[in-house]
Amino acid sequence: MDIALFSPSSLFADAEEVSVDEEVTDVHQSFVERRHQFPGMELVIREFSFHQLNANLLWPGKFAFAEWLVQHHSWIEGRRCLELGSGTGALAIFLKKSFNLDITTSDYDDQEIEENIAHNCQANGIKPVLPHVKHSWGETFPSAEPDWDLIIASDILLYVKQYPNLIKSLSFLLKSYKSKDDKAIPSVGNDQSSGMCMGLAVPAFLMSWRRRIGKEDESLFFTGCENAGLEVKHIGSRVYCIKPRENMVSTTGSIDD
């Protein structure tokens, strides 16, 4: 198997956002280890040299989303979070180290992905490793009563044929949410920097999408979400908030926006 000797981010015009200072290849294991700059820290991430589901790639959108989450950290602090399409686990590791966020990774039902995320957790000082859920979109979710009040993802709309399955899983996670405690999550008031008023819903899905695909393909996902009873709102910087339509006041005491 050929070894990837370049960062996928170099395919994009804004690739300078990603710093790849060092590469260490392991031919036998087919891994590439790279150092990536996230806001305020450097992470050492082991990536597959190749993965048929792109679980080896860190696209520029992931770094842009990390910067956005830092700027809006009050929206995510105190939340119980699930990341869809975690890939290498880099974003979840960053959020855990930055905010001690209660976060669970998730990706395709693949043992290698889970083991690589665990490796990256340990390499970056996350012990015990982050909890992980193996789940292929569209299939029965392992937990019948999901209790994640915040779901996040970045650049997961590459496979258009998977949109119905993704929407099915997302709808289940949002509509079947069950709070397991009564800890209040503070609602967010006016964001003076953007002029927006945002009270992040419980539950909610925050998605950053920066990959370059056709507008028609992109709209298929958002239309599919709306047809499934979800409300889609662009909240700036290519970040979208998706929540159940007509969301009621949750048991946590936070209200929708």
N, C-alpha and C positions, 0 to 999 in steps of 0.2 A: 504494500500500500504506500502510495506516495505521501510524503510529509508536507504539510502546508507550511510554507516558509514566509507567508505574508499575512498581515491582518486583513480580515474581510472589510474592515472599515476603509481600507485604501481604495476601495471601489467607489467611494463617494467623495464629493467635492469638499465636504467638511471633515475629512478624515483627520485633520490636524487636531481635532478635539480629543483624539485617542492617542495616548503616548504608549508606544511599545518600545521599551528600553532594552529588553533583553529577551532572547529566545533560547530555550533549551529543548532539544528534540530527543525523543526516546524512540528509536526505530522499532524496538521490540514491542513496546506497548502502544505505538502509534499515537503518541500524545505530543502536544506542543505546550510548553509552559511559558506564559507571557506575563509581564508586569504591566498593569493597566492603571492609569491615573483616574481616580474618582474624586469628587469634591472633598478636599481635605485629607485624602489618604491614597496610598498606593496599595493595590491588591495583587497578589500573585495567583493567577488563575491557570489551572491546567485545562487545556482544551483538547478534544479529540482532533486528530489530524484530519479525520473525515467522519461525518455521521450522516446517515441517509435522511434524518429528520431535522438537520441543521441545529442539533443540540450542541454543536461545537462553536457556534458563531456569536460574537459580541458585536452587534451592529451599532453604529453611531447613535441611533435613537435611544439605546439603553443608557448611554452617558448623559444625553440631553434630559431624559426622564429623571435620572438621578439628581441632576442640578435643579430641575423643577421641584422635585419632592423636598429638597433641602430648602428651597425658597418658600415652600408651603408646608413646612414640617408640622405646624400646628394642626393641620388637617388630618394628619396620620398618627400623631402621637396618642398613645392610649388605645389604639385600635388593635384588633386581633385580625391579622392579615394572612391572606393566601395569595401566592403569586402563581399565575398560570404561565405555562411555557417557560419555566425557569432556566432551562438549558444548562449552563455551567453553574448556576446559583450565584453568579457574581452580584447581581442587584440585591438579592435578599441578604447576602453576606454584608454588603455595604450598609443596608438599612439597619441590620442588627448591630453592627459596630458603631454606627453613627447615633442611633436613637434607642438602642436596646429594644427595637420593635419586636413584638410577639409575631413572628412570621413563619409560615410554613411554605416550603417549596412544593411545586407540583409540575409534572411533565408526563409525557407519553409513558405508558406501562412498559418500562425498559429498565432492567436491572443496572446496566452500565451507566445510564444517566444518574440514577440514584447514588451509585457508588462514587461517581466523579464529583457530584455535589458534596458528598460527605468528605471526600479528599480535600476539596477546595475550602470547606469549612475549617478543617483541621489545619491546613496550610496557612490560614489567616487568623488563627487563634480562636475560632468559634468552637468551644467545647462545653457541653455536649454538642454534637452537630445538630443542625436545624432539622426539625421534623419534616418528613417528605411524604407526599401522597402520589402514588403511581395511578394515573388516570388517563385513559385515552378518550378524547372528547366524544360525546355522544353515547358512551357506554354508561352502565349503572355506576353512580358515584359510590365510592367505598363507605362514605358516611351518610346514613339516612337522614340525619338532622345536622346539617353543617352549621357551625357556629362562628364562622368568619364574618365579621361585620364589614371588612374591607377586602376587596379582591383587586389585584393590580396585574398589569401585563404591559409589555412593550414589544412592538413590532411582531405581532403574532398573526397578521392577516395575509401571510404569504400564500397559503394554500386555499384558493377560492373554493374548491370542492369540499373543504372541511368547514365552511361557514355554518351550514345547518347543524353539524355536530357540535361546533363551538357554541353556537347560540343555545342549543339544547342543554349543554352542561352549564352554561352561564345562567340560563333561566332557572335551572334547578337550584343552583347555589344562592341566587338572590331571592327567589320566591319561597324556598324551604328553610331560610335562615331561622335558627332558634338560638336565642341568647341563653348561655349557661350561667350567667351571673347577672347581678343587678348593678354592676359598676357603671356609673354615669360616664358617658362620653361627651365632653363639652362640644356644643355646636359652635360653628365658626360664624362670626359676624361679618362686618364689612371688611373687604380687603382694600385698604387705602391705596396700595400700589397699583392695583388693576382697576379699581372703581367697581368691582363686582361685589355682589352680596352672595355669599355662599354658605349655606348650612349643609354640610356634607351629609347625605342621607345615610341611614343605617337600615339595611346594608347598602353598599355602593360598589361599583366597579370603576376604577380609574385606569384608563388605557392611553398609552402614548403610541402614536402611529406616525412614523417618519419614513418608512420605506416607500420607494417610488413605484407605485402600481397605478393602473388606469383608474380614473375617477369612477367609471362605471363599476369596476370590480369593488372598489372601496364602498360605493353606495349600496352594493348588494348586502354587505354586512350590516350597515346601519339600518337599512330598510327591513332586513330580516329581524333585527332586534325590536324594532317598532311593531312589526307584525306579531311578534311573540309577547307583546304586552310590556315592553321595556321602553323607558324614556331615554333618549340620547341627547346630550348637551355638550357642545364644544365649549370648554372653559378656558381656552387660550393656549398658545404655544403647542398646538397639535396634541393637546391632552383632552380626552373626552371622559365625561362622567355618565355612566349608564346605571340606571336604577329601575326598580319596578314602578310601573305607572301608578299614579294615585297612591303613593306610599303613605301609610298611616304612621302616626306617632309610635315609635318603637318602645319596647319595654325598657330600653336604656335611658329614655327621656330625651333623646336627640330627635330633632325634627328634620324633615327633608327641606330642600331649598326651594 
